[in-house]
Amino acid sequence: MVLPIQSKPVIRPELVHPHETIDIMRGTPEQVMRVRLLLLGGANYNDPQYYSAPSYTRMKASGRRSR
């Protein structure tokens, strides 16, 4: 069996560490609180999406034949 030529692996960029890139030591208390809330409520782009197994209803629907 002949396999296709594999491509080179993609180099992953450096992970982002918000605590090192954002200055939360200086500023008014309102500014610091706003930055803190934005960081807590924002998405964590370093983590992949969690795996959720398909539900029983979804698996049952995928087994049906459509006409």
N, C-alpha and C positions, 0 to 999 in steps of 0.2 A: 504494500500500500504506500502510495506517495502522498506525503502531507504537504500542504501549501507552505510557502516561505512565511515565517513569522516576522512580525514587525517588532521594532525595538520597544521596550517598555517606556511608558510615559513617565517623565520625571515629575514627581509631585512637588508643588511649591512649598515653601516654608509655612508651617502652621502659624496662625495669628494668635498672639497672646495679648488680649486687650489691656491687661494690667500693666504691660510694658509699653504700649503704644499711646495710651491716653493719660494725660496728667490730671490726676484727681486730688493732688495735694494742694494746689493753689486754686483760687477762685472763690467766689461768694458761696455761701451755703446753698443758695438756690441753684447755682450752676452745677455744683458738685452733686446735689441730689438729682438734678435732671439727667446728668451723665450716668449716674448710678442706676436710675430707673430705666434709661434707654438700654443699658448693658444687660440688666436683669430681664427685661421684656423682649430683647432681640433674639434672633435665631443664633444658635451656635453653629457656625458654618464648618467647623472642624469635624463634627460628628456626622456620620452617615445616618440616613433615615433608618429607624428601627424596623425590624422585620415583624410583620403581623401576618399570621397564618390566615388563609381564606376561611371565611365562615362556612358553616354547613349549608346555608341557603345559597351562597355563591358557588360552592362546589356542586350542589344539586342542580343549579341552573346551567352550569357549564357542561354537564353531562347530557343535557337534553339535545335532541336533534331539532333544528329549525326547519320549517317547511316553507 
